[in-house]
Each structure stands twice: as structure tokens, then as C-alpha cells.
Amino acid sequence: MRVAEQVREVVPPPMSEEERAMVRAAQRCIMAALDHSRAASITVTTDEGAQPAVNVPPAALKLIGQLLGAMSEGRPVVLMPQKQELSTVEAAAFLNVSRPFVIKEIEAGRLSHRMVGTHRRIPFDALVNYMQLMRAEQSAALDAMAENARELGLDY
């Protein structure tokens, strides 16, 4: 099954400022409830006033809170199985780099993969780990550049 069939990209519908405020308030309530208790249930109230109790694990509530945060900012959300494998083209699109760069990183041993016939498949979790490492290295390089600029008296 192709990635496009398994991955769900959820683009929040356009929301008014009032709806965004409601989403932010819901996120704050969920995150506050997680911080102050171990309760694993939420109450849903409908327009008719019905209040069914819904049992939800705390990890799922945290995910819902993060989803609400992304919605309030108008950011798209992509849901993907953690054990998903991507092709080099899909990995390049995820990292926002070229396919030859992904292949170079694989051949240098910085990005794990497996071969399926003649095709490279990159585990999604390895790709996320690589991206986090890449961002940490970029941040460290920027910090070093800023420190060098301060030492040379090039503060702006």
C-alpha cells in the first residue's frame, strides 16, 4: 500500500477568530486537566445538553491538545503510522531536500534504510530522528556563528 493511501493530511477548515479562540480554550482546558490530574475521561456536551462520558487515555488527550494547538494556528496536520517506510522521493519531500541529498545521506550512513529489491526504504521514525539531529546541528552552528560575531564585535 502506498504512503498516500495510509497517510491522512488534515487541513483545518477556515475558522473565524471566535472559533480559533474556542479551539485555544479547549486546548488549554485539556492540557490543564492533564497537568493536574490522572483522570482519563472527558465530558462531551451537545446542544441538547446530553453529557455522555468518554474514556480517553491521557496520551490520546495530549495528542488531541496538540492537534487543537495546530488547528488554532491554522497549521496542517499529517497523521502517519509510526512503522511507515518511505521511498527516497517521499523522504526528500518530508525533509524538504532533494532526492540526491537523501541518497547521499544514506550512502554516508547518516540515514538508515533497507533495500527492497533495488529500492531504498527509509523507516519514518529514522527519518524523524534524522530531522531532529539535523535541526540540533543547525541550531548549534547558528549559536557558534552568533558567538563568533559577538567576539568580533559585530553585534547588530
GUFI-966752 format. One record per atom (N, C-alpha, C, O): x, y, z; residue in one letter. Coordinates in steps of 0.001 Angstrom, whole numbers, plus 500000, padded with zeros to 6 digits. Layout:
<nodes>
XYZA ...
</nodes>
This chain:
<nodes>
500849498824500000M 500000500000500000M 500894501238500000M 501853501308500768M 500594502194499164R 501387503408499030R 501181504332500230R 500170504252500928R 502153505203500454V 502079506141501573V 500843507018501467V 500183507283502471V 500525507467500266A 499382508362500095A 498085507704500571A 497168508394501016A 498005506374500478E 496812505680500924E 496765505549502442E 495678505448503011E 497920505549503114Q 497971505355504552Q 498066506665505321Q 497683506716506490Q 498560507709504701V 498777508985505377V 497542509848505201V 496976509933504111V 497138510475506266R 495993511375506223R 496480512775506528R 496966513038507628R 496358513677505570E 496701515069505827E 495414515789506159E 494461515788505379E 495399516395507312V 494203517076507775V 494487518571507751V 495305519071508523V 493810519270506864V 493941520721506804V 492712521297507487V 491588521100507025V 492928522010508589P 491773522564509311P 490951523469508405P 491509524223507608P 489630523400508524P 488783524300507723P 489008525738508177P 489447525980509301P 488706526682507302P 488852528090507712P 487997528355508959P 486835527954509032P 488600529036509930M 487882529319511173M 487835530816511410M 488751531557511054M 486742531234512020S 486623532632512414S 487502532857513645S 487984531902514256S 487702534096513994E 488514534399515176E 487845533855516435E 488528533425517365E 486514533870516469E 485788533317517611E 486024531803517722E 486204531282518823E 486021531101516582E 486267529655516594E 487706529342517013E 487955528383517745E 488641530156516544R 490042529967516968R 490180530144518476R 490922529407519126R 489470531115519029A 489507531330520479A 488919530123521206A 489423529724522256A 487850529537520649M 487251528344521253M 488244527176521229M 488360526433522204M 488956527021520112V 489928525930519985V 491065526125520988V 491492525171521637V 491558527371521116R 492625527650522086R 492166527366523505R 492926526817524303R 490928527733523831A 490389527480525173A 490262525982525428A 490570525511526523A 489814525234524432A 489692523779524581A 491066523154524798A 491224522258525627A 492059523632524046Q 493420523108524219Q 493924523385525633Q 494474522495526282Q 493741524606526108R 494202524954527457R 493514524083528505R 494158523628529450R 492218523850528348C 491474523021529319C 492000521592529332C 492209521017530400C 492211521022528166I 492705519643528095I 494094519550528701I 494357518650529498I 494985520459528341M 496360520403528848M 496390520662530352M 497177520039531065M 495550521569530848A 495490521826532297A 494973520601533030A 495479520256534097A 493960519936532462A 493421518731533102A 494491517648533173A 494570516918534161A 495306517540532142L 496371516535532143L 497437516867533178L 498014515965533786L 497702518160533384D 498729518575534339D 498298518358535783D 499138518097536644D 496997518463536059H 496534518473537441H 495852517198537917H 495487517095539088H 495678516240537040S 495019515018537478S 495438513849536613S 496119514013535601S 495029512697537018R 495273511498536237R 493967510999535616R 493893509864535145R 492948511843535617A 491653511462535069A 491793511127533594A 492480511822532846A 491135510060533194A 491215509630531801A 489848509703531137A 489525508881530280A 489054510676531528S 487762510815530871S 487453512287530662S 487920513157531397S 486663512534529648I 486220513890529363I 484698513835529219I 484137512768528969I 484045514951529370T 482599515028529218T 482299515862527988T 482799516976527834T 481476515303527117V 481083515987525899V 479647516444526071V 478770515645526398V 479408517727525853T 478060518265525973T 477563518653524588T 478238519378523857T 476384518167524236T 475803518501522942T 474894519710523090T 474665520189524200T 474379520200521974D 473451521334522012D 472190521010522808D 471567521897523392D 471820519721522824E 470629519302523567E 470925519125525051E 470007518892525837E 472174519229525442G 472537519121526843G 472937517729527293G 473224517528528473G 472964516771526394A 473377515414526767A 474852515419527142A 475650516128526530A 475209514635528140Q 476582514600528616Q 477101513169528683Q 477227512618529777Q 477403512560527553P 477975511207527617P 479418511279528112P 480162512185527734P 479811510336528947A 481187510271529423A 482001509463528412A 481567508402527963A 483164509964528065V 484032509307527107V 485359509022527799V 486016509948528275V 485761507762527862N 487051507418528454N 488136507506527389N 488077506846526352N 489124508340527678V 490215508570526733V 491528508480527499V 491672509124528538V 492499507690527008P 493796507615527689P 494489508979527704P 494327509760526767P 495261509277528760P 495951510569528834P 496827510871527613P 496919512024527191P 497470509847527043A 498306510079525860A 497458510575524692A 497895511434523927A 496246510035524553A 495353510475523481A 494872511908523738A 494749512704522807A 494601512228525015L 494201513599525341L 495320514587525018L 495058515692524544L 496560514189525275K 497693515065524953K 497767515282523446K 498005516401522991K 497565514217522670L 497574514336521216L 496453515249520744L 496655516075519854L 495269515104521338I 494144515970520984I 494479517426521305I 494157518326520530I 495123517654522449G 495544519012522811G 496520519591521803G 496417520761521434G 497474518769521353Q 498440519232520344Q 497747519509519015Q 498075520478518330Q 496791518661518651L 496027518865517426L 495246520172517491L 495208520930516522L 494619520431518644L 493881521691518809L 494818522892518697L 494453523919518125L 496030522759519248G 497007523847519139G 497364524136517692G 497441525294517283G 497585523066516910A 497899523248515495A 496712523863514750A 496891524722513887A 495505523419515089M 494310523984514454M 494173525466514752M 493827526252513870M 494445525851515995S 494282527264516362S 495261528158515616S 495021529353515447S 496374527564515169E 497369528327514405E 497169528170512907E 497901528768512118E 496177527365512503G 495906527175511085G 496919526290510378G 497003526305509150G 497698525509511148R 498710524641510546R 498089523316510116R 497227522789510819R 498511522763508966P 498032521435508572P 498667520360509448P 499759520552509984P 497986519243509589V 498451518142510421V 498499516892509564V 497558516607508824V 499596516140509658V 499725514898508914V 499766513751509912V 500575513757510839V 498895512767509721L 498887511569510555L 499493510435509745L 499073510177508617L 500489509752510324M 501179508692509613M 501496507571510589M 501910507838511718M 501310506320510177P 501699505218511057P 503190505294511371P 503999505579510488P 503555505040512622Q 504939505175513039Q 505844504165512346Q 507019504453512124Q 505336503006512005K 506140501972511357K 506191502137509843K 506672501243509147K 505713503244509326Q 505675503506507896Q 507082503614507320Q 507985504136507974Q 507268503124506108E 508527503294505385E 508262504192504187E 507206504115503559E 509234505046503878L 509090505977502767L 510148505710501713L 511229505204502012L 509825506054500489S 510809505985499414S 511735507193499538S 511494508089500348S 512787507210498738T 513711508350498794T 513020509638498336T 513322510718498843T 512099509525497385V 511363510708496908V 510484511255498032V 510455512462498273V 509769510360498718E 508893510774499812E 509699511326500984E 509285512298501617E 510852510711501280A 511712511197502362A 512246512588502032A 512314513458502900A 512624512790500772A 513122514104500355A 512036515165500506A 512311516278500955A 510804514822500133A 509699515770500277A 509448516075501750A 509183517224502105A 509529515060502612F 509317515257504051F 510375516185504637F 510064517062505443F 511635515987504226L 512738516797504757L 512889518133504030L 513642519003504469L 512172518291502919N 512288519487502084N 513702519635501535N 514286520718501555N 514232518524501047V 515554518497500416V 515412517735499102V 514335517235498779V 516504517650498350S 516458516922497085S 516638515423497308S 517180514996498327S 516176514634496343R 516340513187496414R 517826512804496406R 518216511920497168R 518677513438495569P 520105513097495627P 520731513354496994P 521632512623497405P 520263514385497707F 520777514643499053F 520417513501499989F 521248513067500787F 519174513005499898V 518752511875500739V 519626510661500435V 520079509981501356V 519864510385499172I 520698509238498791I 522114509417499319I 522720508458499797I 522653510637499238K 523997510909499764K 524056510653501268K 525032510089501763K 523021511064501995E 522979510840503444E 522864509347503771E 523451508878504745E 522109508606502959I 522004507159503146I 523356506502502916I 523801505682503719I 524010506868501812E 525298506259501475E 526385506629502478E 527331505865502668E 526264507785503122A 527234508203504141A 526938507537505483A 527729507663506418A 525809506828505592G 525472506137506826G 524793507010507860G 524655506605509014G 524366508197507473R 523707509101508424R 522199508905508483R 521539509417509387R 521652508165507522L 520219507917507467L 520018506433507193L 520432505914506157L 519370505757508150S 519204504309507997S 518140503988506953S 517224504775506715S 518277502832506345H 517350502387505316H 517435500877505181H 518275500229505805H 516557500328504360R 516681498930503969R 516387498858502483R 515706499715501922R 516908497829501869M 516694497652500438M 515514496707500223M 515414495665500870M 514629497080499314V 513541496225498869V 513774496055497369V 513369496889496559V 514437494953497022G 514886494785495642G 515968495810495370G 517018495796496012G 515720496694494426T 516692497752494118T 516284499097494707T 516935500113494461T 515207499098495482H 514682500347496026H 515036500519497502H 515022499561498274H 515350501751497873R 515644502072499268R 514344502440499981R 513516503172499439R 514172501930501190R 513019502280502021R 513550502798503349R 514389502163503988R 513054503956503753I 513531504631504959I 512420504587506005I 511316505070505751I 512696504010507186P 511673503997508241P 511332505418508676P 512220506257508829P 510051505681508874F 509609507017509251F 510257507485510545F 510667508641510649F 510354506591511540D 510953507018512809D 512431507367512637D 512930508261513321D 513139506682511739A 514537507030511467A 514612508396510802A 515535509168511061A 513644508694509946L 513613509985509265L 513358511116510267L 513972512180510182L 512456510876511207V 512168511891512234V 513403512106513110V 513745513246513427V 514074511019513503N 515301511148514305N 516370511922513549N 517052512772514123N 516517511626512258Y 517496512333511427Y 517158513824511370Y 518043514670511498Y 515871514143511178M 515459515534511094M 515751516274512405M 516214517414512382M 515483515633513539Q 515751516257514830Q 517253516486515024Q 517665517532515525Q 518058515513514629L 519514515661514714L 519993516782513804L 520848517578514192L 519447516845512599M 519819517889511650M 519475519267512215M 520272520199512109M 518298519395512810R 517897520685513394R 518786521064514576R 519132522233514742R 519157520076515400A 520038520356516537A 521403520839516041A 521976521772516604A 521918520204514990E 523206520622514424E 523106522023513827E 524033522820513972E 522001522334513160Q 521802523673512603Q 521749524720513706Q 522325525801513576Q 521059524396514787S 520947525318515908S 522313525563516545S 522656526697516877S 523089524494516714A 524429524633517283A 525317525475516374A 526097526295516857A 525204525281515065A 526009526066514123A 525614527541514178A 526479528417514138A 524316527819514268L 523875529216514371L 524350529853515672L 524752531017515688L 524303529091516763D 524802529606518041D 526290529921517954D 526740530940518478D 527061529045517291A 528502529267517131A 528755530510516285A 529649531299516590A 527977530685515230M 528137531873514383M 527814533144515165M 528511534151515036M 526765533099515969A 526395534271516771A 527482534591517779A 527796535760518003A 528062533561518390E 529153533767519352E 530368534373518662E 530999535282519201E 530701533874517469N 531823534434516707N 531579535902516379N 532487536727516477N 530353536219515989A 530014537615515661A 530161538504516893A 530638539634516787A 529752537999518070R 529889538798519306R 531367539019519625R 531763540124519996R 532184537972519481E 533609538091519769E 534300539091518849E 535251539759519253E 533814539193517600L 534393540117516641L 533770541511516729L 534132542407515968L 532843541685517653G 532200542984517821G 531230543327516716G 531029544499516398G 530630542312516130L 529708542537515022L 528249542468515461L 527370542131514666L 527996542787516725D 526620542762517214D 525769543722516420D 526213544810516053D 524554543318516158Y 523657544178515364Y 522656544838516257Y 521813545600515783Y 
</nodes>
